[in-house]
């Protein structure tokens, strides 16, 4: 879709469960005027996150729901093309919550950071050097507290967060076991992301047995991106003193009403384990610390990444549903043509 002004993806209807393409519409709006202490960003990459499902839910979680008719909330990365703000100059590369749109008017409050890693692709600021990498970094290191020799199990292990978790765990001297869907993704976990073992849950009839075989000494750290039956299986194999990091619940389409299933209390009690919820936004004040370390690992070849990039804003409406179907291999991004 060619733009005459500013192409924007708006939320058209409140989704029931996972957002579908029909819940959004693309409109062509006038370019915003830049006023004092504002600047205009020309977005080059738009991010697609599992968290977007929660952002458009009628029930608020850690942020207010996106309003009907509002630009879809999203992280994006681009370049400042006009500025009347003293802290932002034309040509600055920035990443922040600029939304699914071609141009974003900002006063700086929605900027996550200026992108200073000019030797690395800008797209990485939305993936391994962005929300996903920082989530993996703090979720594993601060909540999981991995120790050399630990066995670390990661669900959605081939995804943008999971792949980084597994590699950081290996850097910390841990043994890593990834759980993913399909042999292609299992091979990606082993060959590209260095997991010691990759379990294809789609090919297993007894997940608990598969985890037990992969983790003969039990699971010391479980980084949970899914909830559901995968997590039910992993929790039966905890080692004493295990740490469980709850980062996502991707396998549950809706938590209203709460799904019935196994209870975790006995596993936590008997194994003296600890289960912690995690939101990366709690670590916003330490973002630069994480990005600096992650970027150095990328440069050294210790932290690899995979991107799944679609060209054009037309791909936005169906992108969240595609993500939850597992269609992507790597961090899912929308690339916008730069004029």
Secondary structure, 3 states (H helix, E strand, C coil): CCCCCEEEEEECCCCCCCCCHHHEEEEEECCCCCCCCCEEEEEEEEECCCCHHHHCCCCCCCCCCCCCCCECCCCEEEEEEEECECCECCCCEEEECCCCECEEEECCCCEEEECCCCCCCHHHHHCCCCHHHHHHHHHHHHHHCCCCCCEEEEECCCCHHHHHHHHHHHHCCCEEEEEECCHHHHHHHHHCCCCCEEEEHHHCCCHHHHHHHHCCCCEEEEEECCCHHHHHHHHCCEEEEEEEEECCCCCCCCCCCCCCCCCCHHHHHHCCCEEEECCHHHHHHHHHHHHHHHHHHHHHCCCCCCEEEEECHHHCCCHHHHHHHCCCCCEEEEECCCC
